[in-house]
Amino acid sequence: MTVTPAMEPTQPSAAPVTPERTALRRHYLMCRPEHFAVTYAINPWMDPAAGASAEKAVAQWEALRQAYLALGHEVSLIDPIAGLPDMVFAANGALVVGGRAYGARFTFAERAAEGPAYSAWLRANGFPEVLDPEHTNEGEGDFLTLDRLILAGTGFRTDIAAHQEAQEFLGRPVVTLRLVDPRFYHLDTALFPLDGENVAYFPGAFSPGSRAVLERLFPDAVLATEADAAVLGLNAVSDGRNVVINAEATGLAETLAEHGYNPVPVDLTELRKAGGGPKCCTLELRGA
């Protein structure tokens, strides 16, 4: 008689483990949009004929500031200057790494005075090492910092020569990425660091070579859809666990939650009339 061995019970496959994310306290610089308006067009989002409400912008900006404070972050303020309606977009004012600040030199004359204003604030508030740049760059709009390198955008606003200038001044490796879609004219509209080692980005904003670089550097990156990128969902701010993100980027928020992050939605629709979101309003002050 042939004896058939008993079948081993099938073991259920282990569910994927979601990593535990750790939030790090940050120090941010912001500028209240008291003089916000859309009176000129220097990017595809801006339409002077549509107008904008400074009152509504202030209310939305204040909700963003309160979100940072509720998460335990420190927020410093720079005084707004009349005649500089885009000064609310503090990220463009500088790149601050290791207690040193690489200043901004804006592409368009309408924003040129913002660079010296932010540099002056930094010098007066604990950052004496500020470099006044020779080359056009728009601060953290096109420079995003991770633990081991800085990602730098070019194609619309920041000269490649500024990437080299920043690297020499800050002593950090700088990786150039070329933007090709005018809707995503700054790097911070198409990509944001999730933590010190990984990023989220929209592949369609980048040249083929730059996409290949991102795939090689960040094989586990979170990829955004065009729909979420088109509401500036990638103009987000992460502390390593909590991600402050435009409320309309619902698909990206769900994906982030699946990866263990805590989405914190905010409504910045009024400021988006000038092409801005949470990150545009936020300059991180990284100490030594």
C-alpha positions in Angstrom: 0.0 0.0 0.0 1.3 3.4 -1.0 1.3 5.9 1.8 0.9 9.5 0.7 2.8 11.9 3.0 0.7 14.4 4.8 0.6 17.8 3.2 2.4 20.6 5.1 0.0 23.3 6.1 0.4 26.4 4.0 1.9 29.3 5.9 0.4 32.7 5.3 2.8 35.1 3.7 4.0 37.8 6.1 2.5 41.2 5.6 4.9 43.9 4.6 6.3 45.8 7.5 5.8 49.6 7.3 8.9 51.3 8.6 8.7 53.4 11.8 9.3 57.0 10.8 11.0 59.5 13.1 10.2 63.2 13.1 13.1 65.6 13.7 12.5 69.1 15.0 13.2 71.8 12.4 13.7 75.5 12.4 11.9 77.4 9.6 11.9 81.0 8.4 8.6 82.3 7.0 7.3 85.7 5.7 3.7 86.8 6.4 2.1 87.6 3.0 0.7 91.0 3.9 1.6 92.4 0.5 0.7 89.3 -1.5 -0.7 90.0 -5.0 -0.4 88.7 -8.5 0.5 91.8 -10.5 2.9 90.2 -13.0 3.5 86.8 -14.6 6.8 85.1 -14.3 5.7 81.5 -14.2 2.8 79.5 -15.8 0.7 79.6 -12.6 0.5 83.4 -12.5 -2.4 85.3 -14.1 -2.7 89.0 -13.1 -6.2 89.2 -14.6 -7.4 86.6 -12.2 -6.3 88.6 -9.2 -5.5 87.4 -5.7 -6.6 88.2 -2.1 -3.9 89.1 0.4 -6.4 88.6 3.2 -7.1 85.0 2.2 -3.5 84.4 1.6 -2.6 85.5 5.1 -5.3 83.2 6.6 -4.0 80.2 4.7 -0.4 81.1 5.5 -1.2 81.4 9.2 -2.8 77.9 9.1 0.5 76.6 7.6 2.5 78.3 10.4 0.2 76.9 13.0 0.7 73.4 11.5 4.4 73.7 12.0 4.1 74.9 15.5 1.7 72.1 16.4 4.2 69.6 15.1 6.8 71.1 17.5 8.9 73.0 15.0 10.4 76.4 15.6 9.3 79.2 13.2 11.1 82.5 12.8 9.6 85.4 10.9 11.2 87.9 8.5 9.3 91.2 8.1 7.5 91.6 4.7 8.5 94.5 2.5 6.0 96.5 0.5 6.4 96.1 -3.2 7.7 92.5 -2.9 4.5 90.5 -3.3 6.4 87.2 -3.7 8.5 87.6 -0.6 6.2 85.2 1.2 8.0 82.4 -0.7 10.8 82.3 1.8 12.3 79.1 0.4 13.7 81.1 -2.5 15.6 83.5 -0.3 18.7 81.3 0.5 20.1 77.9 1.1 21.2 77.3 4.7 23.3 74.3 5.5 25.7 73.7 8.4 25.2 77.2 9.7 26.3 78.8 6.4 24.0 80.5 4.0 24.3 80.6 0.2 22.3 83.7 -0.8 19.9 84.1 -3.7 20.2 86.0 -6.9 16.9 86.0 -8.7 16.2 85.6 -12.4 13.5 88.2 -12.7 13.9 91.9 -11.8 10.5 91.8 -9.9 12.0 89.6 -7.2 15.6 90.9 -7.2 15.4 92.8 -3.9 14.3 89.7 -2.0 17.8 88.2 -2.1 19.5 91.0 -0.2 16.6 91.2 2.3 16.9 87.5 3.2 20.7 87.7 3.4 20.5 90.7 5.7 18.0 88.9 8.0 20.3 85.8 8.2 23.4 87.9 9.1 21.4 89.7 11.8 20.0 86.4 13.2 22.9 84.1 13.9 24.1 83.3 10.4 27.1 85.5 9.8 28.6 83.4 7.0 26.4 84.4 4.1 27.8 84.3 0.5 26.4 86.8 -1.9 26.3 84.7 -5.1 27.8 85.6 -8.4 25.4 83.2 -10.3 21.7 83.2 -10.6 19.9 80.9 -8.2 16.7 80.9 -6.3 17.7 79.3 -3.0 15.8 76.3 -1.8 13.5 76.6 -4.7 16.2 74.8 -6.6 18.4 73.3 -3.9 17.1 70.5 -1.7 19.3 69.1 1.1 19.6 65.5 2.2 22.1 64.0 4.7 24.9 63.2 2.2 24.2 65.5 -0.8 22.3 68.4 -2.2 20.0 68.0 -5.2 20.1 71.1 -7.5 17.6 72.0 -10.2 18.3 73.8 -13.4 16.5 74.5 -16.7 14.3 77.5 -15.8 15.7 79.6 -12.9 19.0 78.5 -11.5 22.3 78.4 -13.5 24.4 75.3 -13.4 27.3 77.5 -12.4 25.4 78.2 -9.2 25.5 74.5 -8.4 29.3 74.6 -8.5 29.4 77.8 -6.5 27.2 76.3 -3.7 29.2 73.1 -3.6 32.5 75.1 -3.1 31.0 77.3 -0.4 29.0 74.6 1.5 31.4 71.7 1.1 28.6 69.3 0.2 28.2 67.2 -3.0 25.7 68.8 -5.3 23.9 66.7 -7.9 22.4 68.5 -10.9 18.9 67.7 -12.1 17.4 69.2 -15.3 13.8 70.3 -15.2 11.9 70.2 -18.6 8.3 71.1 -17.8 7.6 74.8 -17.3 4.9 74.0 -14.7 7.6 72.7 -12.5 10.0 75.6 -12.9 11.7 75.0 -9.5 13.0 71.7 -8.2 10.8 72.1 -5.1 7.7 71.9 -7.3 8.7 68.4 -8.6 10.5 66.7 -5.7 10.9 66.9 -1.9 13.1 65.0 0.6 11.1 62.5 2.7 14.0 62.3 5.1 17.8 62.5 4.9 18.0 59.5 2.6 15.0 59.3 0.3 12.7 61.5 -1.8 9.3 61.7 -3.5 9.2 63.1 -7.1 7.2 63.3 -10.3 9.3 61.7 -13.1 7.7 63.7 -15.9 9.2 66.9 -14.7 12.8 65.8 -15.4 14.9 65.1 -18.5 15.6 61.4 -19.3 19.2 61.6 -17.9 18.0 63.2 -14.7 15.3 60.6 -14.2 18.0 57.9 -14.6 20.1 59.7 -11.9 17.1 59.8 -9.6 16.3 56.1 -10.2 19.9 55.2 -9.4 20.2 57.4 -6.3 16.7 56.6 -4.9 15.5 53.2 -6.0 12.8 53.3 -3.2 11.5 56.8 -3.9 7.9 57.6 -3.7 6.6 58.4 -7.2 3.8 61.0 -7.6 1.3 61.0 -10.4 0.9 64.0 -12.7 -2.5 64.8 -11.1 -0.9 65.3 -7.7 2.1 67.1 -9.2 -0.3 69.5 -11.0 -1.7 70.7 -7.7 1.8 71.2 -6.4 1.5 68.2 -4.2 5.3 67.8 -4.3 5.9 71.3 -2.9 5.7 69.6 0.5 7.7 69.7 3.7 8.7 66.6 5.6 10.3 66.3 9.1 11.0 62.6 8.5 7.6 61.5 9.6 5.0 64.3 9.2 4.5 65.6 5.6 2.9 69.0 5.3 1.2 68.8 1.9 -1.3 70.6 -0.3 -4.8 69.3 0.6 -5.7 68.6 -3.0 -2.9 66.0 -3.5 -5.1 63.2 -2.1 -3.5 60.4 -4.0 0.0 61.3 -2.9 -1.2 61.7 0.7 -2.6 58.1 0.6 0.7 56.8 -0.9 2.7 58.5 1.8 0.5 57.1 4.5 1.0 53.6 3.0 4.8 54.2 3.4 4.5 55.1 7.1 4.4 58.9 6.8 1.8 61.1 8.4 0.3 63.5 5.8 -0.7 66.9 7.2 -3.0 68.6 4.6 -3.1 72.3 4.3 -5.1 74.6 2.0 -2.8 77.1 0.1 -4.9 77.6 -3.0 -4.6 81.4 -2.8 -0.8 81.3 -2.7 -0.8 78.7 -5.5 -2.1 81.5 -7.8 1.6 82.6 -7.8 2.9 79.1 -8.1 3.6 78.5 -4.4 2.8 75.8 -1.8 4.0 74.7 1.7 7.7 74.4 0.7 7.7 77.7 -1.2 6.7 79.4 2.0 9.3 77.7 4.1 13.1 78.2 4.3 14.8 75.7 6.6 17.5 77.1 8.8 20.0 74.3 9.3 22.5 75.1 12.1 26.1 73.8 12.4 
